[in-house]
Amino acid sequence: MRNTSNLREAMLLEAVLEIARDECLHGEWDEIEPLLAEAWEELRGDDTVPWAGVADRVRASCGTKGRLH
């Protein structure tokens, strides 16, 4: 069952990273982050890390692309 959870988490993370990169072009992190966190928490499985476990990585992905405001 853990393999399914790992796959779910990887797919969810990739989707959130892509959305974050796009949204960071148009808004401030403080505006975007609560929406991303809410979506993550609604979509993650019980065996998937909470938002706090991925938030820094998501924010960094915006910053490394020079997109974070």
Buried (B, 14 or more C-beta within 10 A) or exposed (E): EEEEBEEBBEEBBEEBBEBBBEBBEEEEBEEBBEEBBEBBEEEBEEEBEEBEEBBEEBBEBBEEEEBBE
